[in-house]
Structures are given as C-alpha cells and as structure tokens.
Amino acid sequence: MNWYGIKSIFTHELDRFRRTIFQSLASPIITTSLYFVVFGSAIGSRITQIDGIDYGSYIVPGMIMLTILTQAISNASFAFYFPRFTNTIYEILAAPLSSFEIVIGFVGAAATKSIIIGCVIILTAGFFVDIEIQHPFLMIFFLILTSITFALFGFIIGMYAENFEGLQIIPILIITPLVFLGGSFYSIEMLPDFWQKISLLNPVLYLISGFRYSFYEVSDVSLFTSIITIISILIGCILFVTYTFTRGNKIKN
C-alpha cells in the first residue's frame, strides 16, 4: 500500500478545502440559519412538535443529512473530474498508485470535508435549538459511513461525467428531491397511507431515520433496516467501482 501517495492526494484535496474554508464553512452556516428562520419559525409556529420533539430540534438531523449527501457527492465528483478536465489526471495515473489507492485518497478527502461540515452544522444548530444526542457513537457511525458512501458515489459520477453539467444532473434531479421527500423536515406518519408506502421506497428515508434515532430515539423505520440500507448502498458503490476498475474504463484508458 502506497501510503505516501494516498497522503499526497488526501492533503492536496484538503489544502483546496483550506484555501476556500470561508466559502466552504460560511455556506452551511448561512443555509442552516435560513432553514431555522424559514422552517423553524414559519412552519414551526404551526407544527410545534413531532413525536414529542420540538419541530426546530426535529429537523436538525434532516438538515445535516441533506448537507452531507450533497457535499460528499459534489466534493468527490468535482475533485476527480477537474483533473480529467485539465488533463492533469495523467500525472496521477502515471504515479505508482493503484486504482484502489487513488480512490482512498479522493474519497477520504471528500468524506473528511463532509464530516467537518456536518459538525459545523451541529454546532450552528445548537445556537438555535436544544440538541440532544442520545447515542453519540451511533451518530458518529451514520455520519462517517454516510459521508464515505456518498463520497464514493460522487467519485463514480466524476469518473463518468463528460462535462460540468454531468456533475450536477444526479445531485440536483435525484439526490436532493430524495432527501427532501425522505422525511428530512417531517415524519412520514403525517402523510396519507398511500404516500407513506411510496416513501418507503426511498432509500434516503432510512438514512435520515437512522440518523434521527441517534439523536432522539425516534424514527420512521427500524434502526436495523437503516443500518442495512446504508451498508448495502456502500457495498453497491464498492462493487460498481471495482467493476469499472476491472474494465479499465475511465481510469486507465
């Protein structure tokens, strides 16, 4: 294992994050504040509690998961696509690094950025509402595993994207709607029976429910199902990347 090469990719990506740290951290802080102003104040005045939890506190896990998913995908996809766009990817491919080591470097950096931003959102939300993390280790488990999984998913997008528009299609048209419809700001029990059943087909629902359980011990689905879902998505991404590497498509060709 070429740890020096992995560290080089990892630190290079984090240096880019450090150079734009104000933009990277200011955006989630402002967005989180706006969510509390819009959802917490406007909607919260009409929906005071859900499952015995203040509405402002209830939406915190959903906001964190929304940001983690979008940030992990965008960071990983852009990080790998941009060297392809500028033709500097050949320097990485010519280095004594295996495809697996390249993935560890890019995905590790993108996941680390997402985890940092997730922690910033938790701290920001603490200024607006009371947050109680009843299962901190479970929360960390979901935070890390979700960041790694969707950073890996973003890496796949970066491999196959042909232009900058290709980087945005899946996050904007698929991921973001799934997060908003996955119980980020409401419980699916508030929906009619038909739409509750439709919501159960949304894999993001299970991630948000499991993450919310680590905070307040309430969820729309079982914790076991949530854990199985995130692990299944992770395994699916790993298998897809492995298949791509085996063919050499987008990496060695």
C-alpha positions as CSV (number, residue, x, y, z in Angstrom):
1,M,0.0,0.0,0.0
2,N,1.5,3.3,-1.1
3,W,0.5,5.4,1.9
4,Y,2.7,8.3,0.8
5,G,0.8,8.6,-2.5
6,I,-2.5,8.3,-0.7
7,K,-1.5,11.1,1.7
8,S,-0.4,13.3,-1.2
9,I,-3.8,13.1,-2.8
10,F,-5.6,13.5,0.5
11,T,-3.6,16.5,1.7
12,H,-3.9,18.2,-1.8
13,E,-7.6,18.0,-1.7
14,L,-7.8,19.2,1.9
15,D,-5.5,22.1,1.0
16,R,-8.0,23.2,-1.6
17,F,-10.7,23.0,1.1
18,R,-8.5,25.1,3.4
19,R,-7.9,27.8,0.8
20,T,-11.7,28.2,0.4
21,I,-12.5,27.5,4.0
22,F,-14.5,30.7,4.5
23,Q,-16.7,29.8,1.5
24,S,-16.9,26.1,2.5
25,L,-18.0,26.8,6.0
26,A,-19.9,30.0,5.6
27,S,-22.3,28.4,3.2
28,P,-23.6,25.7,5.5
29,I,-23.8,28.1,8.4
30,I,-25.9,30.6,6.4
31,T,-28.0,27.8,5.0
32,T,-28.6,26.3,8.4
33,S,-29.6,29.6,9.8
34,L,-32.0,30.2,6.9
35,Y,-33.6,26.8,7.5
36,F,-34.3,27.7,11.1
37,V,-35.7,31.1,10.1
38,V,-38.0,29.6,7.4
39,F,-38.8,26.1,8.6
40,G,-38.3,26.6,12.4
41,S,-40.1,29.9,12.7
42,A,-42.7,29.9,9.9
43,I,-43.6,26.2,9.9
44,G,-42.6,25.6,13.5
45,S,-45.2,28.1,14.6
46,R,-47.9,25.8,13.1
47,I,-46.2,22.4,13.8
48,T,-45.0,22.8,17.3
49,Q,-43.9,19.2,17.9
50,I,-43.4,15.9,16.1
51,D,-43.2,12.7,18.2
52,G,-42.9,14.8,21.3
53,I,-39.9,16.7,20.0
54,D,-39.8,20.5,19.2
55,Y,-40.0,21.0,15.4
56,G,-36.8,23.0,15.3
57,S,-34.9,20.2,17.0
58,Y,-36.6,17.5,14.9
59,I,-35.4,18.9,11.6
60,V,-31.7,19.1,12.7
61,P,-30.8,15.5,11.6
62,G,-32.5,16.0,8.3
63,M,-30.6,19.2,7.6
64,I,-27.3,17.5,8.5
65,M,-28.1,14.6,6.2
66,L,-29.1,16.8,3.4
67,T,-25.8,18.7,3.6
68,I,-23.7,15.7,4.0
69,L,-25.1,13.9,1.0
70,T,-24.9,16.9,-1.3
71,Q,-21.4,18.0,-0.1
72,A,-19.9,14.5,-0.2
73,I,-21.2,13.9,-3.8
74,S,-20.2,17.3,-5.1
75,N,-16.7,17.3,-3.5
76,A,-15.8,13.9,-4.7
77,S,-17.2,14.3,-8.2
78,F,-15.5,17.6,-8.8
79,A,-12.2,16.5,-7.2
80,F,-11.8,13.7,-9.7
81,Y,-13.4,15.3,-12.7
82,F,-11.4,18.5,-12.6
83,P,-8.1,16.8,-13.2
84,R,-9.7,15.0,-16.1
85,F,-10.9,18.3,-17.5
86,T,-7.5,19.9,-17.2
87,N,-5.6,16.8,-18.4
88,T,-3.6,16.7,-15.2
89,I,-5.2,13.3,-14.3
90,Y,-2.3,11.7,-16.3
91,E,0.1,12.7,-13.6
92,I,-1.9,10.8,-11.0
93,L,-2.3,7.8,-13.4
94,A,1.4,7.8,-14.1
95,A,2.3,7.7,-10.4
96,P,3.0,4.4,-8.7
97,L,-0.6,4.2,-7.4
98,S,-3.2,1.5,-7.8
99,S,-6.7,2.4,-8.6
100,F,-7.7,1.4,-5.1
101,E,-5.2,3.8,-3.6
102,I,-6.4,6.7,-5.9
103,V,-10.0,6.1,-4.6
104,I,-8.9,6.1,-1.0
105,G,-7.2,9.5,-1.5
106,F,-10.1,11.2,-3.2
107,V,-12.9,9.6,-1.3
108,G,-11.2,10.0,2.0
109,A,-10.7,13.7,1.5
110,A,-14.3,14.3,0.3
111,A,-15.7,12.3,3.2
112,T,-13.5,14.3,5.7
113,K,-14.8,17.6,4.3
114,S,-18.4,16.4,4.7
115,I,-17.8,15.3,8.3
116,I,-16.3,18.6,9.1
117,I,-19.2,20.5,7.6
118,G,-21.7,18.1,9.4
119,C,-20.0,19.0,12.7
120,V,-20.2,22.7,11.9
121,I,-24.0,22.4,11.2
122,I,-24.5,20.6,14.6
123,L,-22.6,23.5,16.4
124,T,-24.6,26.1,14.4
125,A,-27.9,24.4,15.1
126,G,-27.1,24.4,18.8
127,F,-27.4,28.2,18.9
128,F,-31.0,28.0,17.7
129,V,-32.5,24.9,19.3
130,D,-31.8,22.4,22.0
131,I,-30.0,19.3,20.6
132,E,-29.7,16.0,22.5
133,I,-27.6,13.2,21.1
134,Q,-28.7,10.2,23.0
135,H,-26.5,7.7,21.1
136,P,-23.3,9.6,20.1
137,F,-21.4,6.5,18.8
138,L,-24.4,5.6,16.6
139,M,-24.5,9.2,15.4
140,I,-20.8,9.1,14.5
141,F,-21.3,5.8,12.8
142,F,-24.0,7.2,10.5
143,L,-22.1,10.4,9.9
144,I,-18.9,8.7,8.8
145,L,-20.5,5.8,6.9
146,T,-22.9,8.1,5.0
147,S,-20.0,10.5,4.2
148,I,-17.8,7.7,2.8
149,T,-20.7,6.1,0.9
150,F,-21.8,9.2,-0.9
151,A,-18.3,10.4,-1.5
152,L,-17.7,7.1,-3.2
153,F,-20.9,7.7,-5.2
154,G,-19.7,11.2,-6.1
155,F,-16.4,9.6,-7.3
156,I,-18.4,7.4,-9.6
157,I,-20.1,10.4,-11.0
158,G,-16.7,12.1,-11.5
159,M,-15.5,9.1,-13.5
160,Y,-18.3,9.1,-15.9
161,A,-19.2,12.8,-16.2
162,E,-18.4,14.2,-19.7
163,N,-18.8,17.8,-18.7
164,F,-19.6,20.0,-15.7
165,E,-23.3,19.7,-16.3
166,G,-22.9,15.9,-15.9
167,L,-21.7,16.6,-12.4
168,Q,-24.9,18.3,-11.4
169,I,-27.6,16.2,-13.0
170,I,-27.8,13.4,-10.5
171,P,-27.3,15.5,-7.3
172,I,-29.9,18.1,-8.5
173,L,-32.5,15.9,-10.2
174,I,-32.3,12.8,-8.0
175,I,-30.4,13.1,-4.7
176,T,-31.8,16.5,-3.5
177,P,-35.5,15.5,-4.2
178,L,-35.0,12.1,-2.5
179,V,-33.6,13.9,0.6
180,F,-36.5,16.4,0.8
181,L,-39.0,13.6,0.2
182,G,-37.3,11.3,2.7
183,G,-38.6,12.8,5.9
184,S,-35.9,15.5,6.4
185,F,-38.4,18.0,7.7
186,Y,-41.4,15.9,8.6
187,S,-42.4,12.4,9.7
188,I,-43.9,10.2,7.0
189,E,-46.6,9.3,9.6
190,M,-48.0,12.7,8.7
191,L,-48.7,11.6,5.2
192,P,-51.7,9.6,3.8
193,D,-51.3,5.8,3.8
194,F,-50.6,5.7,0.0
195,W,-47.7,8.2,0.2
196,Q,-46.3,6.5,3.3
197,K,-45.9,3.3,1.3
198,I,-44.3,5.3,-1.6
199,S,-41.9,7.0,0.8
200,L,-40.7,3.5,2.0
201,L,-39.3,3.0,-1.5
202,N,-37.0,6.0,-0.9
203,P,-33.6,4.7,0.4
204,V,-32.7,8.1,1.8
205,L,-35.6,7.8,4.2
206,Y,-33.8,5.0,6.0
207,L,-30.6,7.0,6.3
208,I,-32.4,10.0,7.8
209,S,-34.5,7.9,10.1
210,G,-31.5,6.0,11.5
211,F,-29.5,9.3,11.9
212,R,-32.5,10.9,13.7
213,Y,-32.8,7.9,16.0
214,S,-29.2,8.5,17.2
215,F,-30.4,12.0,18.4
216,Y,-33.9,11.4,19.8
217,E,-34.6,7.7,19.7
218,V,-37.5,8.3,17.2
219,S,-37.6,7.1,13.6
220,D,-40.0,6.2,10.8
221,V,-38.4,2.8,10.2
222,S,-36.4,0.4,12.3
223,L,-32.8,1.1,13.2
224,F,-31.7,-2.3,11.9
225,T,-33.2,-1.6,8.5
226,S,-31.5,1.8,8.4
227,I,-28.1,0.2,9.1
228,I,-28.6,-2.5,6.5
229,T,-29.6,0.1,3.9
230,I,-26.5,2.3,4.3
231,I,-24.2,-0.7,4.3
232,S,-26.0,-2.1,1.2
233,I,-25.5,1.2,-0.7
234,L,-21.8,1.3,0.3
235,I,-21.3,-2.3,-0.9
236,G,-23.1,-1.4,-4.1
237,C,-20.8,1.6,-4.8
238,I,-17.7,-0.5,-4.0
239,L,-18.8,-3.3,-6.4
240,F,-19.5,-0.7,-9.1
241,V,-16.1,0.9,-8.7
242,T,-14.4,-2.5,-8.7
243,Y,-16.2,-3.4,-11.9
244,T,-15.2,-0.2,-13.5
245,F,-11.6,-0.7,-12.5
246,T,-11.6,-4.2,-13.8
247,R,-12.6,-3.0,-17.2
248,G,-10.2,-0.1,-17.0
249,N,-12.9,2.3,-18.1
250,K,-12.4,6.0,-17.3
251,I,-9.4,5.2,-15.2
252,K,-6.6,3.6,-17.2
253,N,-7.9,4.3,-20.7
